[in-house]
Amino acid sequence: MKATELRGKDQPALQKELHDLLKAQFGLRMQIATQQLSNTSQLKKVRRDIARVKTVMNTKEAK
């Protein structure tokens, strides 16, 4: 997901996206704990997407 896509969304859509990403991150953490996750780079991608969403949310609040 790109930041330009996120900037086009409104605040409720961003919050829903953040909620979905946090659920995905939790699921990936549980898969790591049970040694079911083979591609650990997914966790890094989700973590960066969460940071992107939070950054866009904070910049929209500041305006």
C-alpha positions as CSV (number, residue, x, y, z in Angstrom):
1,M,0.0,0.0,0.0
2,K,1.3,3.4,-0.9
3,A,1.0,6.7,1.0
4,T,-0.7,8.4,-2.0
5,E,-3.5,5.8,-1.8
6,L,-3.9,6.5,1.9
7,R,-4.1,10.3,1.5
8,G,-7.2,9.9,-0.6
9,K,-9.1,8.2,2.2
10,D,-11.1,9.9,4.9
11,Q,-10.5,9.5,8.6
12,P,-13.0,6.6,9.3
13,A,-11.6,4.6,6.4
14,L,-8.0,5.2,7.7
15,Q,-9.1,4.0,11.2
16,K,-10.6,0.9,9.7
17,E,-7.5,0.2,7.7
18,L,-5.4,0.6,10.9
19,H,-7.7,-1.8,12.7
20,D,-7.3,-4.4,10.0
21,L,-3.6,-4.0,9.9
22,L,-3.3,-4.4,13.7
23,K,-5.4,-7.6,13.5
24,A,-3.1,-8.9,10.7
25,Q,-0.1,-8.1,12.8
26,F,-1.5,-10.0,15.8
27,G,-2.2,-13.0,13.6
28,L,1.3,-12.9,12.2
29,R,2.8,-12.7,15.7
30,M,0.7,-15.7,16.7
31,Q,1.9,-17.6,13.7
32,I,5.5,-16.8,14.6
33,A,4.9,-18.0,18.2
34,T,3.5,-21.3,17.0
35,Q,6.2,-21.6,14.3
36,Q,3.7,-21.7,11.5
37,L,4.9,-18.6,9.6
38,S,7.4,-19.4,6.9
39,N,7.7,-15.9,5.3
40,T,8.7,-13.6,8.2
41,S,9.1,-10.6,5.9
42,Q,5.3,-10.2,6.0
43,L,5.6,-8.9,9.6
44,K,7.9,-6.2,8.4
45,K,5.6,-5.1,5.6
46,V,2.6,-5.0,8.0
47,R,4.5,-3.0,10.5
48,R,5.6,-0.4,7.9
49,D,2.0,-0.2,6.6
50,I,0.8,0.6,10.1
51,A,3.4,3.3,10.4
52,R,2.2,4.7,7.0
53,V,-1.4,4.8,8.1
54,K,-0.6,6.5,11.4
55,T,1.6,9.1,9.7
56,V,-1.2,10.0,7.2
57,M,-3.7,10.1,10.1
58,N,-1.5,12.5,12.1
59,T,-0.8,14.8,9.1
60,K,-4.6,15.0,8.4
61,E,-5.2,15.9,12.0
62,A,-2.6,18.6,12.0
63,K,-4.3,20.4,9.0
